[in-house]
Amino acid sequence: MIRPRLSLPRTAARLATLAAATAGLLLAVVAPANAAVPSGRYVALGDSYTAGPLIPTQTDLNCLRSNRNYPSLVAAASGSSSFADVSCSGATTDDILYGGDGQLGINVPPQLNSVTPNTALVTVQIGGNDIGFSGIISDCAQASVSSPLGSPCKDRFTAGGTDQLRARIAATVPKVTTVLRSVTQAAPGARVVVLGYPAILPDSGYGCWPVVPIAYQDVPYLRGVEKALNTMLADTAAANGASYADVYTPSIGRDACKGSGTRWVEGLVPQNAAAPFHPNARGEQGMADALRAHLS
């Protein structure tokens, strides 16, 4: 969801070597006997919460994509006859439809190009970057320093009586709608599943400032924003012939405030291999399990 900016190798030769050394690797997992994941072609579309930035092993440094992200785990478990993971860190709905630049400034084709008429399953996890969640987290973290017990972030985004973040969510509905309709047009027989986002902050209470630097009174506000985003994704999926896989509920109690051995999402200073405020390998496995349960 959030576009991380990281210090990466600078030469094309080193990037090519790293990518070639890791490309094509998948983590083997065992599928339950009742797994009903379509075994035909599977295409994964999405942003960094799908891609898995900084989770070993990174197979695409321009998109910061891991071979231990949830699409790779699901594809390996289901024995998909063909698998295309074109998720990319920093992606928006426009990147799915029209393409754009990746983390290294290298052009990335439209993710939609990988959806072919014979595709059996398409997963879509998008919308966080459309509402600017990276900037929201950054702004709210900075604001918390001056008022850790207050609600400086909420005060800013609701000034004048209008909740700017809820307005951004509403404005994203037609964009997600266009993505889903385009997917269905490209693969009329595919099963299309929209995934929400896992819990970043605790599902109750006031967080854990300064470990996760969000002011106490801002935690309920931002929690509500994430839930509103997930509700929008669920409603938009239902309105466009897709289903919705809830990854928030199974992530409750596994937010960034929990211990390093429990959390699915890392905080500002990750203790597991992952980008800040992004899922770690445990989180990707949790989302894979939720998706497989949804498909069964």
BALO-150838 format. One record per atom (N, C-alpha, C): residue number from 1; x, y, z. Coordinates in steps of 0.02 Angstrom, whole numbers, plus 50000, padded with zeros to 5 digits. Example, Ala and Ser with C-alpha at 12.3 -4.5 7.8 and 13.67 -1.06 7.14 Angstrom:
NODE  num      x      y      z
NODE    1  50660  49716  50390
NODE    1  50615  49775  50390
NODE    1  50660  49835  50390
NODE    2  50642  49888  50354
NODE    2  50684  49947  50357
NODE    2  50645  50002  50394
//
This chain:
NODE  num      x      y      z
NODE    1  50042  49940  50000
NODE    1  50000  50000  50000
NODE    1  50043  50062  50000
NODE    2  50091  50065  50046
NODE    2  50132  50125  50054
NODE    2  50194  50118  50011
NODE    3  50214  50171  49978
NODE    3  50272  50169  49935
NODE    3  50335  50181  49975
NODE    4  50374  50129  49991
NODE    4  50436  50139  50028
NODE    4  50490  50166  49983
NODE    5  50532  50210  50007
NODE    5  50589  50235  49970
NODE    5  50651  50209  50005
NODE    6  50688  50167  49971
NODE    6  50742  50131  50004
NODE    6  50807  50140  49966
NODE    7  50862  50130  50002
NODE    7  50928  50133  49971
NODE    7  50943  50066  49939
NODE    8  50944  50064  49871
NODE    8  50954  50003  49835
NODE    8  51018  50007  49794
NODE    9  51045  49949  49770
NODE    9  51104  49950  49728
NODE    9  51094  49996  49668
NODE   10  51145  50030  49648
NODE   10  51138  50083  49598
NODE   10  51152  50059  49527
NODE   11  51192  50009  49517
NODE   11  51211  49991  49449
NODE   11  51163  49939  49421
NODE   12  51150  49944  49356
NODE   12  51105  49897  49324
NODE   12  51131  49826  49327
NODE   13  51198  49819  49323
NODE   13  51227  49752  49325
NODE   13  51213  49718  49391
NODE   14  51221  49755  49447
NODE   14  51208  49725  49512
NODE   14  51135  49708  49520
NODE   15  51091  49751  49496
NODE   15  51019  49737  49500
NODE   15  51001  49676  49460
NODE   16  51030  49670  49400
NODE   16  51015  49612  49358
NODE   16  51039  49548  49391
NODE   17  51098  49551  49422
NODE   17  51125  49492  49455
NODE   17  51081  49470  49512
NODE   18  51060  49519  49554
NODE   18  51017  49503  49611
NODE   18  50950  49474  49588
NODE   19  50921  49506  49538
NODE   19  50856  49483  49515
NODE   19  50861  49413  49485
NODE   20  50913  49401  49445
NODE   20  50921  49336  49413
NODE   20  50933  49281  49464
NODE   21  50969  49299  49517
NODE   21  50986  49248  49567
NODE   21  50925  49226  49606
NODE   22  50875  49269  49610
NODE   22  50817  49252  49652
NODE   22  50753  49238  49612
NODE   23  50753  49254  49548
NODE   23  50692  49247  49508
NODE   23  50669  49174  49506
NODE   24  50605  49167  49510
NODE   24  50575  49101  49501
NODE   24  50571  49058  49563
NODE   25  50598  49082  49619
NODE   25  50595  49041  49680
NODE   25  50528  49049  49714
NODE   26  50500  48995  49739
NODE   26  50437  48996  49775
NODE   26  50445  48958  49840
NODE   27  50412  48982  49891
NODE   27  50413  48947  49955
NODE   27  50362  48891  49954
NODE   28  50384  48829  49966
NODE   28  50339  48772  49964
NODE   28  50296  48771  50026
NODE   29  50231  48765  50017
NODE   29  50185  48758  50073
NODE   29  50138  48701  50058
NODE   30  50108  48674  50109
NODE   30  50064  48617  50101
NODE   30  49992  48641  50101
NODE   31  49954  48622  50051
NODE   31  49884  48643  50045
NODE   31  49840  48596  50085
NODE   32  49789  48622  50118
NODE   32  49742  48577  50152
NODE   32  49704  48536  50101
NODE   33  49678  48479  50122
NODE   33  49645  48434  50076
NODE   33  49584  48465  50042
NODE   34  49552  48512  50076
NODE   34  49491  48541  50048
NODE   34  49503  48606  50012
NODE   35  49567  48622  49997
NODE   35  49581  48685  49962
NODE   35  49545  48686  49895
NODE   36  49510  48740  49881
NODE   36  49472  48746  49818
NODE   36  49498  48802  49775
NODE   37  49561  48819  49783
NODE   37  49591  48871  49743
NODE   37  49593  48847  49670
NODE   38  49568  48887  49623
NODE   38  49571  48866  49553
NODE   38  49642  48847  49533
NODE   39  49649  48790  49499
NODE   39  49716  48766  49482
NODE   39  49738  48790  49413
NODE   40  49695  48831  49380
NODE   40  49714  48859  49315
NODE   40  49759  48919  49324
NODE   41  49760  48963  49275
NODE   41  49803  49022  49277
NODE   41  49780  49070  49332
NODE   42  49828  49093  49372
NODE   42  49815  49139  49428
NODE   42  49856  49202  49416
NODE   43  49822  49259  49418
NODE   43  49856  49324  49409
NODE   43  49843  49366  49472
NODE   44  49896  49392  49502
NODE   44  49892  49434  49562
NODE   44  49907  49506  49543
NODE   45  49859  49550  49558
NODE   45  49866  49622  49547
NODE   45  49868  49657  49615
NODE   46  49906  49710  49621
NODE   46  49905  49744  49684
NODE   46  49963  49790  49697
NODE   47  49965  49815  49759
NODE   47  50016  49862  49781
NODE   47  50067  49828  49826
NODE   48  50099  49866  49869
NODE   48  50153  49838  49911
NODE   48  50129  49788  49963
NODE   49  50066  49794  49985
NODE   49  50041  49745  50033
NODE   49  50036  49676  50000
NODE   50  50028  49675  49935
NODE   50  50031  49613  49897
NODE   50  50103  49594  49882
NODE   51  50143  49643  49860
NODE   51  50210  49628  49836
NODE   51  50257  49603  49891
NODE   52  50253  49632  49951
NODE   52  50295  49611  50006
NODE   52  50365  49641  50005
NODE   53  50371  49708  50005
NODE   53  50437  49739  50002
NODE   53  50482  49721  50061
NODE   54  50545  49704  50044
NODE   54  50600  49688  50090
NODE   54  50592  49620  50124
NODE   55  50539  49583  50109
NODE   55  50534  49514  50134
NODE   55  50578  49470  50090
NODE   56  50626  49434  50119
NODE   56  50668  49390  50077
NODE   56  50625  49334  50047
NODE   57  50636  49316  49985
NODE   57  50687  49342  49940
NODE   57  50652  49389  49891
NODE   58  50684  49446  49876
NODE   58  50656  49493  49829
NODE   58  50673  49471  49757
NODE   59  50621  49461  49717
NODE   59  50631  49437  49649
NODE   59  50625  49493  49597
NODE   60  50602  49551  49617
NODE   60  50596  49608  49571
NODE   60  50610  49671  49612
NODE   61  50669  49699  49603
NODE   61  50689  49757  49643
NODE   61  50655  49821  49621
NODE   62  50631  49824  49560
NODE   62  50594  49883  49538
NODE   62  50526  49887  49571
NODE   63  50496  49829  49583
NODE   63  50430  49827  49616
NODE   63  50435  49804  49688
NODE   64  50496  49787  49712
NODE   64  50506  49763  49780
NODE   64  50457  49706  49796
NODE   65  50462  49654  49754
NODE   65  50416  49598  49759
NODE   65  50452  49537  49787
NODE   66  50419  49503  49835
NODE   66  50448  49445  49868
NODE   66  50417  49380  49842
NODE   67  50457  49327  49843
NODE   67  50430  49261  49826
NODE   67  50397  49228  49886
NODE   68  50390  49264  49941
NODE   68  50354  49239  50000
NODE   68  50292  49281  50014
NODE   69  50269  49318  49963
NODE   69  50206  49356  49972
NODE   69  50147  49309  49964
NODE   70  50088  49333  49982
NODE   70  50030  49287  49984
NODE   70  50012  49258  49915
NODE   71  50019  49295  49859
NODE   71  50003  49262  49796
NODE   71  50049  49203  49782
NODE   72  50114  49210  49796
NODE   72  50162  49156  49784
NODE   72  50145  49095  49827
NODE   73  50125  49107  49889
NODE   73  50108  49052  49934
NODE   73  50045  49016  49910
NODE   74  49996  49055  49888
NODE   74  49933  49025  49865
NODE   74  49945  48986  49799
NODE   75  49985  49015  49754
NODE   75  49999  48981  49690
NODE   75  50035  48916  49702
NODE   76  50084  48916  49747
NODE   76  50122  48855  49761
NODE   76  50078  48802  49793
NODE   77  50032  48823  49836
NODE   77  49989  48776  49871
NODE   77  49937  48746  49825
NODE   78  49913  48784  49776
NODE   78  49859  48761  49733
NODE   78  49884  48725  49671
NODE   79  49950  48731  49657
NODE   79  49976  48701  49596
NODE   79  49950  48734  49533
NODE   80  49946  48801  49534
NODE   80  49920  48837  49477
NODE   80  49958  48818  49413
NODE   81  49921  48807  49360
NODE   81  49953  48788  49297
NODE   81  49995  48844  49268
NODE   82  49977  48906  49285
NODE   82  50014  48965  49263
NODE   82  50004  49018  49315
NODE   83  50056  49055  49330
NODE   83  50053  49105  49384
NODE   83  50089  49168  49363
NODE   84  50055  49225  49370
NODE   84  50085  49290  49356
NODE   84  50072  49337  49415
NODE   85  50124  49353  49451
NODE   85  50119  49402  49505
NODE   85  50148  49467  49479
NODE   86  50105  49515  49464
NODE   86  50128  49579  49437
NODE   86  50116  49636  49486
NODE   87  50105  49618  49550
NODE   87  50098  49670  49602
NODE   87  50161  49712  49606
NODE   88  50153  49774  49626
NODE   88  50211  49819  49627
NODE   88  50203  49870  49683
NODE   89  50255  49877  49723
NODE   89  50254  49925  49778
NODE   89  50242  49996  49751
NODE   90  50196  50030  49783
NODE   90  50179  50098  49763
NODE   90  50123  50102  49712
NODE   91  50096  50045  49691
NODE   91  50046  50045  49638
NODE   91  49980  50076  49660
NODE   92  49948  50109  49613
NODE   92  49881  50135  49620
NODE   92  49836  50101  49569
NODE   93  49773  50118  49568
NODE   93  49728  50091  49517
NODE   93  49752  50110  49447
NODE   94  49781  50169  49440
NODE   94  49807  50189  49374
NODE   94  49863  50143  49352
NODE   95  49905  50120  49398
NODE   95  49959  50075  49380
NODE   95  49933  50008  49356
NODE   96  49877  49985  49384
NODE   96  49847  49924  49360
NODE   96  49821  49933  49289
NODE   97  49790  49990  49276
NODE   97  49758  50001  49212
NODE   97  49806  50026  49158
NODE   98  49853  50069  49176
NODE   98  49892  50104  49126
NODE   98  49968  50095  49133
NODE   99  49991  50068  49189
NODE   99  50062  50062  49200
NODE   99  50092  50125  49231
NODE  100  50156  50122  49245
NODE  100  50190  50179  49276
NODE  100  50262  50160  49292
NODE  101  50294  50197  49335
NODE  101  50363  50184  49354
NODE  101  50367  50148  49421
NODE  102  50416  50103  49427
NODE  102  50427  50067  49489
NODE  102  50473  50105  49535
NODE  103  50498  50072  49586
NODE  103  50540  50103  49637
NODE  103  50607  50128  49610
NODE  104  50631  50098  49556
NODE  104  50695  50118  49527
NODE  104  50686  50166  49468
NODE  105  50624  50187  49456
NODE  105  50611  50231  49400
NODE  105  50605  50195  49334
NODE  106  50605  50129  49335
NODE  106  50598  50089  49275
NODE  106  50524  50078  49260
NODE  107  50506  50085  49197
NODE  107  50435  50080  49179
NODE  107  50408  50011  49193
NODE  108  50347  50009  49220
NODE  108  50311  49946  49233
NODE  108  50248  49946  49189
NODE  109  50239  49895  49148
NODE  109  50179  49892  49105
NODE  109  50116  49888  49147
NODE  110  50058  49901  49116
NODE  110  49995  49894  49153
NODE  110  49989  49823  49181
NODE  111  49973  49818  49244
NODE  111  49964  49752  49274
NODE  111  49909  49713  49238
NODE  112  49860  49748  49213
NODE  112  49803  49717  49179
NODE  112  49825  49677  49118
NODE  113  49883  49693  49089
NODE  113  49906  49657  49030
NODE  113  49915  49582  49043
NODE  114  49926  49563  49106
NODE  114  49938  49493  49122
NODE  114  49874  49453  49129
NODE  115  49817  49487  49131
NODE  115  49753  49453  49136
NODE  115  49731  49431  49066
NODE  116  49733  49366  49053
NODE  116  49717  49338  48988
NODE  116  49650  49303  48989
NODE  117  49621  49289  48930
NODE  117  49554  49258  48929
NODE  117  49550  49191  48964
NODE  118  49607  49155  48969
NODE  118  49606  49089  49002
NODE  118  49621  49092  49076
NODE  119  49624  49152  49104
NODE  119  49639  49160  49175
NODE  119  49581  49133  49217
NODE  120  49598  49093  49269
NODE  120  49547  49063  49312
NODE  120  49536  49103  49376
NODE  121  49587  49136  49401
NODE  121  49583  49172  49464
NODE  121  49622  49237  49459
NODE  122  49591  49291  49481
NODE  122  49625  49356  49486
NODE  122  49613  49383  49556
NODE  123  49667  49401  49591
NODE  123  49660  49435  49655
NODE  123  49682  49508  49647
NODE  124  49647  49551  49682
NODE  124  49659  49624  49677
NODE  124  49663  49653  49747
NODE  125  49718  49685  49763
NODE  125  49725  49721  49827
NODE  125  49752  49790  49810
NODE  126  49708  49839  49810
NODE  126  49726  49906  49787
NODE  126  49682  49957  49822
NODE  127  49703  50020  49822
NODE  127  49663  50074  49850
NODE  127  49700  50115  49902
NODE  128  49747  50083  49938
NODE  128  49782  50119  49990
NODE  128  49822  50179  49964
NODE  129  49857  50168  49908
NODE  129  49895  50224  49879
NODE  129  49851  50275  49846
NODE  130  49792  50254  49824
NODE  130  49745  50303  49794
NODE  130  49722  50354  49845
NODE  131  49717  50333  49909
NODE  131  49697  50382  49960
NODE  131  49757  50414  49994
NODE  132  49818  50394  49973
NODE  132  49879  50425  49998
NODE  132  49899  50402  50068
NODE  133  49891  50337  50082
NODE  133  49903  50315  50150
NODE  133  49975  50325  50173
NODE  134  50023  50322  50126
NODE  134  50092  50333  50145
NODE  134  50102  50402  50176
NODE  135  50075  50452  50142
NODE  135  50080  50520  50167
NODE  135  50041  50530  50231
NODE  136  49984  50496  50236
NODE  136  49943  50501  50297
NODE  136  49983  50477  50358
NODE  137  50013  50418  50352
NODE  137  50052  50390  50407
NODE  137  50110  50436  50425
NODE  138  50145  50460  50374
NODE  138  50202  50505  50386
NODE  138  50180  50569  50421
NODE  139  50127  50601  50396
NODE  139  50103  50663  50425
NODE  139  50079  50653  50497
NODE  140  50043  50598  50508
NODE  140  50016  50586  50575
NODE  140  50072  50569  50625
NODE  141  50123  50534  50602
NODE  141  50179  50518  50646
NODE  141  50216  50582  50666
NODE  142  50227  50626  50619
NODE  142  50261  50689  50635
NODE  142  50219  50731  50682
NODE  143  50154  50733  50670
NODE  143  50110  50774  50712
NODE  143  50106  50748  50784
NODE  144  50117  50683  50793
NODE  144  50110  50653  50860
NODE  144  50164  50677  50907
NODE  145  50220  50700  50880
NODE  145  50276  50721  50923
NODE  145  50256  50780  50966
NODE  146  50218  50826  50938
NODE  146  50199  50886  50975
NODE  146  50138  50876  51020
NODE  147  50100  50822  51007
NODE  147  50039  50810  51045
NODE  147  50025  50736  51051
NODE  148  50067  50699  51087
NODE  148  50059  50625  51089
NODE  148  49994  50601  51120
NODE  149  49963  50642  51163
NODE  149  49901  50621  51195
NODE  149  49839  50649  51159
NODE  150  49850  50691  51109
NODE  150  49795  50724  51075
NODE  150  49773  50691  51011
NODE  151  49744  50732  50966
NODE  151  49720  50706  50901
NODE  151  49740  50754  50845
NODE  152  49804  50771  50840
NODE  152  49825  50820  50789
NODE  152  49811  50798  50718
NODE  153  49814  50734  50705
NODE  153  49802  50709  50638
NODE  153  49727  50714  50621
NODE  154  49685  50691  50664
NODE  154  49613  50697  50653
NODE  154  49593  50770  50646
NODE  155  49621  50813  50688
NODE  155  49604  50884  50685
NODE  155  49622  50913  50616
NODE  156  49678  50891  50588
NODE  156  49699  50916  50523
NODE  156  49654  50892  50468
NODE  157  49638  50827  50467
NODE  157  49601  50798  50411
NODE  157  49525  50809  50416
NODE  158  49502  50834  50472
NODE  158  49430  50848  50478
NODE  158  49416  50923  50488
NODE  159  49467  50963  50478
NODE  159  49459  51036  50486
NODE  159  49406  51062  50436
NODE  160  49364  51106  50460
NODE  160  49312  51135  50418
NODE  160  49249  51093  50413
NODE  161  49247  51038  50451
NODE  161  49187  50997  50453
NODE  161  49183  50942  50401
NODE  162  49234  50936  50359
NODE  162  49235  50883  50308
NODE  162  49293  50836  50321
NODE  163  49279  50771  50323
NODE  163  49332  50722  50333
NODE  163  49365  50709  50265
NODE  164  49425  50736  50256
NODE  164  49459  50730  50192
NODE  164  49475  50658  50174
NODE  165  49490  50617  50223
NODE  165  49509  50548  50208
NODE  165  49449  50506  50187
NODE  166  49392  50518  50219
NODE  166  49330  50483  50197
NODE  166  49312  50506  50126
NODE  167  49325  50569  50111
NODE  167  49311  50595  50043
NODE  167  49357  50561  49992
NODE  168  49419  50549  50012
NODE  168  49465  50515  49966
NODE  168  49442  50443  49954
NODE  169  49418  50411  50005
NODE  169  49393  50342  49997
NODE  169  49334  50342  49948
NODE  170  49288  50388  49957
NODE  170  49231  50392  49911
NODE  170  49253  50405  49840
NODE  171  49304  50446  49831
NODE  171  49329  50461  49764
NODE  171  49365  50402  49732
NODE  172  49383  50353  49771
NODE  172  49419  50295  49745
NODE  172  49371  50241  49720
NODE  173  49307  50246  49738
NODE  173  49258  50195  49716
NODE  173  49257  50187  49640
NODE  174  49250  50241  49601
NODE  174  49247  50231  49528
NODE  174  49313  50204  49500
NODE  175  49368  50217  49532
NODE  175  49432  50192  49508
NODE  175  49437  50116  49518
NODE  176  49417  50092  49577
NODE  176  49417  50020  49589
NODE  176  49365  49986  49545
NODE  177  49309  50019  49534
NODE  177  49257  49993  49490
NODE  177  49284  49982  49420
NODE  178  49322  50030  49394
NODE  178  49352  50024  49328
NODE  178  49400  49966  49324
NODE  179  49440  49957  49377
NODE  179  49487  49901  49379
NODE  179  49449  49835  49375
NODE  180  49398  49827  49416
NODE  180  49362  49763  49418
NODE  180  49325  49750  49352
NODE  181  49296  49800  49323
NODE  181  49262  49790  49259
NODE  181  49311  49774  49204
NODE  182  49369  49804  49207
NODE  182  49421  49790  49157
NODE  182  49447  49718  49164
NODE  183  49455  49695  49225
NODE  183  49476  49626  49237
NODE  183  49425  49578  49210
NODE  184  49361  49590  49223
NODE  184  49308  49545  49200
NODE  184  49305  49545  49124
NODE  185  49316  49602  49093
NODE  185  49315  49605  49020
NODE  185  49374  49566  48991
NODE  186  49432  49569  49024
NODE  186  49491  49534  48999
NODE  186  49487  49459  49010
NODE  187  49453  49438  49064
NODE  187  49448  49367  49081
NODE  187  49377  49353  49105
NODE  188  49329  49345  49059
NODE  188  49259  49339  49078
NODE  188  49244  49279  49123
NODE  189  49284  49226  49119
NODE  189  49270  49167  49159
NODE  189  49309  49163  49224
NODE  190  49347  49214  49240
NODE  190  49390  49212  49299
NODE  190  49351  49225  49363
NODE  191  49374  49195  49416
NODE  191  49350  49211  49483
NODE  191  49391  49271  49507
NODE  192  49358  49325  49525
NODE  192  49393  49386  49545
NODE  192  49382  49398  49620
NODE  193  49436  49406  49656
NODE  193  49433  49415  49728
NODE  193  49470  49480  49747
NODE  194  49436  49523  49782
NODE  194  49466  49584  49809
NODE  194  49486  49572  49881
NODE  195  49547  49588  49899
NODE  195  49570  49582  49968
NODE  195  49572  49651  50000
NODE  196  49552  49653  50064
NODE  196  49560  49715  50103
NODE  196  49630  49720  50130
NODE  197  49639  49760  50182
NODE  197  49704  49770  50213
NODE  197  49702  49746  50286
NODE  198  49757  49716  50310
NODE  198  49760  49693  50379
NODE  198  49766  49750  50428
NODE  199  49754  49736  50491
NODE  199  49758  49787  50544
NODE  199  49829  49814  50552
NODE  200  49836  49878  50545
NODE  200  49901  49911  50558
NODE  200  49904  49932  50631
NODE  201  49850  49960  50656
NODE  201  49845  49982  50726
NODE  201  49799  49935  50765
NODE  202  49804  49935  50831
NODE  202  49760  49891  50870
NODE  202  49686  49902  50855
NODE  203  49647  49849  50859
NODE  203  49576  49853  50844
NODE  203  49536  49888  50899
NODE  204  49567  49901  50955
NODE  204  49536  49938  51009
NODE  204  49590  49976  51046
NODE  205  49570  50025  51085
NODE  205  49618  50062  51125
NODE  205  49653  50117  51087
NODE  206  49709  50139  51114
NODE  206  49742  50200  51092
NODE  206  49813  50190  51068
NODE  207  49831  50130  51050
NODE  207  49895  50119  51019
NODE  207  49952  50112  51067
NODE  208  50013  50127  51044
NODE  208  50073  50114  51084
NODE  208  50126  50167  51070
NODE  209  50106  50229  51068
NODE  209  50154  50284  51059
NODE  209  50206  50280  51115
NODE  210  50271  50288  51102
NODE  210  50302  50307  51038
NODE  210  50327  50248  50997
NODE  211  50314  50186  51018
NODE  211  50336  50129  50978
NODE  211  50307  50133  50908
NODE  212  50242  50145  50905
NODE  212  50209  50163  50842
NODE  212  50187  50235  50851
NODE  213  50222  50283  50820
NODE  213  50212  50353  50836
NODE  213  50149  50384  50806
NODE  214  50093  50361  50832
NODE  214  50028  50391  50815
NODE  214  49996  50414  50880
NODE  215  49978  50478  50884
NODE  215  49950  50505  50946
NODE  215  49890  50464  50970
NODE  216  49882  50460  51035
NODE  216  49832  50417  51065
NODE  216  49762  50428  51035
NODE  217  49740  50490  51031
NODE  217  49672  50503  51007
NODE  217  49666  50496  50931
NODE  218  49723  50493  50897
NODE  218  49721  50482  50825
NODE  218  49714  50409  50807
NODE  219  49731  50364  50853
NODE  219  49728  50293  50838
NODE  219  49657  50271  50820
NODE  220  49606  50288  50861
NODE  220  49537  50268  50841
NODE  220  49516  50299  50774
NODE  221  49539  50360  50762
NODE  221  49520  50393  50699
NODE  221  49550  50355  50639
NODE  222  49615  50341  50641
NODE  222  49646  50306  50585
NODE  222  49622  50234  50578
NODE  223  49607  50203  50635
NODE  223  49578  50136  50632
NODE  223  49512  50139  50594
NODE  224  49471  50190  50607
NODE  224  49408  50198  50572
NODE  224  49418  50211  50498
NODE  225  49470  50247  50480
NODE  225  49484  50260  50410
NODE  225  49502  50195  50374
NODE  226  49544  50154  50404
NODE  226  49561  50091  50372
NODE  226  49500  50046  50365
NODE  227  49458  50044  50416
NODE  227  49398  50003  50412
NODE  227  49350  50030  50358
NODE  228  49347  50096  50351
NODE  228  49306  50125  50298
NODE  228  49332  50107  50229
NODE  229  49398  50106  50222
NODE  229  49429  50086  50158
NODE  229  49411  50013  50143
NODE  230  49417  49970  50192
NODE  230  49401  49899  50182
NODE  230  49327  49890  50165
NODE  231  49283  49927  50198
NODE  231  49212  49923  50184
NODE  231  49197  49945  50113
NODE  232  49230  49998  50091
NODE  232  49222  50021  50022
NODE  232  49243  49967  49973
NODE  233  49300  49934  49987
NODE  233  49324  49881  49942
NODE  233  49275  49823  49939
NODE  234  49248  49804  49997
NODE  234  49199  49750  50000
NODE  234  49136  49768  49960
NODE  235  49111  49828  49970
NODE  235  49050  49849  49936
NODE  235  49061  49855  49860
NODE  236  49118  49881  49840
NODE  236  49133  49889  49769
NODE  236  49143  49821  49736
NODE  237  49173  49774  49772
NODE  237  49180  49706  49745
NODE  237  49111  49676  49733
NODE  238  49067  49681  49782
NODE  238  49000  49652  49776
NODE  238  48960  49683  49719
NODE  239  48971  49748  49708
NODE  239  48934  49783  49655
NODE  239  48959  49767  49585
NODE  240  49016  49733  49581
NODE  240  49046  49720  49516
NODE  240  49061  49646  49504
NODE  241  49023  49603  49537
NODE  241  49029  49532  49523
NODE  241  49090  49498  49551
NODE  242  49126  49531  49597
NODE  242  49185  49501  49628
NODE  242  49167  49484  49701
NODE  243  49209  49443  49732
NODE  243  49200  49429  49803
NODE  243  49254  49466  49843
NODE  244  49245  49466  49908
NODE  244  49291  49504  49951
NODE  244  49320  49457  50004
NODE  245  49386  49456  50009
NODE  245  49420  49416  50060
NODE  245  49441  49462  50117
NODE  246  49415  49449  50175
NODE  246  49429  49488  50235
NODE  246  49494  49465  50266
NODE  247  49545  49507  50263
NODE  247  49609  49491  50296
NODE  247  49617  49532  50360
NODE  248  49570  49579  50372
NODE  248  49575  49620  50433
NODE  248  49556  49579  50495
NODE  249  49500  49544  50492
NODE  249  49477  49506  50551
NODE  249  49530  49457  50576
NODE  250  49560  49415  50534
NODE  250  49611  49369  50560
NODE  250  49674  49403  50584
NODE  251  49683  49467  50566
NODE  251  49743  49503  50588
NODE  251  49734  49540  50654
NODE  252  49672  49540  50681
NODE  252  49660  49573  50745
NODE  252  49703  49540  50799
NODE  253  49737  49581  50838
NODE  253  49783  49554  50888
NODE  253  49852  49540  50861
NODE  254  49863  49558  50797
NODE  254  49927  49546  50765
NODE  254  49952  49610  50731
NODE  255  49932  49667  50759
NODE  255  49948  49732  50731
NODE  255  50020  49752  50748
NODE  256  50039  49812  50726
NODE  256  50108  49836  50734
NODE  256  50128  49849  50806
NODE  257  50080  49852  50852
NODE  257  50096  49863  50922
NODE  257  50114  49798  50958
NODE  258  50103  49741  50927
NODE  258  50116  49678  50959
NODE  258  50190  49659  50953
NODE  259  50211  49607  50990
NODE  259  50280  49586  50991
NODE  259  50304  49562  50923
NODE  260  50369  49561  50914
NODE  260  50398  49545  50849
NODE  260  50381  49474  50827
NODE  261  50366  49429  50873
NODE  261  50349  49361  50856
NODE  261  50275  49350  50844
NODE  262  50235  49403  50851
NODE  262  50162  49397  50844
NODE  262  50136  49439  50786
NODE  263  50163  49498  50778
NODE  263  50135  49547  50731
NODE  263  50138  49523  50658
NODE  264  50087  49544  50621
NODE  264  50085  49534  50549
NODE  264  50112  49594  50512
NODE  265  50106  49653  50543
NODE  265  50127  49716  50512
NODE  265  50180  49747  50555
NODE  266  50234  49769  50524
NODE  266  50289  49801  50561
NODE  266  50273  49874  50575
NODE  267  50308  49902  50624
NODE  267  50299  49972  50642
NODE  267  50349  50016  50606
NODE  268  50363  50074  50635
NODE  268  50408  50122  50604
NODE  268  50478  50094  50597
NODE  269  50501  50056  50647
NODE  269  50567  50024  50645
NODE  269  50555  49948  50645
NODE  270  50555  49916  50587
NODE  270  50539  49845  50583
NODE  270  50588  49802  50623
NODE  271  50561  49752  50656
NODE  271  50601  49703  50691
NODE  271  50603  49637  50653
NODE  272  50561  49630  50603
NODE  272  50564  49575  50556
NODE  272  50575  49604  50487
NODE  273  50600  49563  50441
NODE  273  50615  49587  50374
NODE  273  50551  49609  50338
NODE  274  50544  49674  50329
NODE  274  50486  49704  50296
NODE  274  50497  49779  50294
NODE  275  50460  49812  50252
NODE  275  50461  49885  50251
NODE  275  50421  49912  50309
NODE  276  50436  49973  50333
NODE  276  50396  50002  50388
NODE  276  50322  50005  50371
NODE  277  50280  49987  50420
NODE  277  50207  49988  50414
NODE  277  50183  49943  50357
NODE  278  50217  49887  50347
NODE  278  50199  49838  50296
NODE  278  50198  49769  50326
NODE  279  50164  49723  50293
NODE  279  50163  49654  50318
NODE  279  50233  49622  50315
NODE  280  50248  49582  50365
NODE  280  50308  49540  50363
NODE  280  50288  49472  50334
NODE  281  50335  49424  50336
NODE  281  50320  49358  50307
NODE  281  50262  49325  50342
NODE  282  50256  49336  50408
NODE  282  50200  49307  50446
NODE  282  50134  49337  50422
NODE  283  50134  49401  50408
NODE  283  50074  49434  50383
NODE  283  50055  49409  50314
NODE  284  50105  49399  50270
NODE  284  50090  49374  50204
NODE  284  50062  49303  50208
NODE  285  50089  49262  50254
NODE  285  50063  49195  50263
NODE  285  49992  49198  50290
NODE  286  49979  49244  50336
NODE  286  49911  49252  50363
NODE  286  49862  49272  50309
NODE  287  49882  49317  50264
NODE  287  49837  49337  50210
NODE  287  49826  49280  50161
NODE  288  49879  49240  50149
NODE  288  49872  49181  50106
NODE  288  49822  49132  50136
NODE  289  49826  49121  50201
NODE  289  49780  49075  50234
NODE  289  49708  49102  50230
NODE  290  49700  49167  50239
NODE  290  49633  49196  50234
NODE  290  49604  49191  50164
NODE  291  49647  49201  50114
NODE  291  49624  49196  50045
NODE  291  49605  49124  50028
NODE  292  49645  49077  50049
NODE  292  49630  49006  50035
NODE  292  49566  48985  50070
NODE  293  49556  49009  50131
NODE  293  49494  48994  50167
NODE  293  49434  49023  50130
NODE  294  49443  49083  50103
NODE  294  49389  49116  50066
NODE  294  49372  49077  50003
NODE  295  49422  49049  49971
NODE  295  49412  49013  49908
NODE  295  49385  48943  49917
NODE  296  49392  48916  49978
NODE  296  49372  48846  49989
NODE  296  49296  48839  50000
//
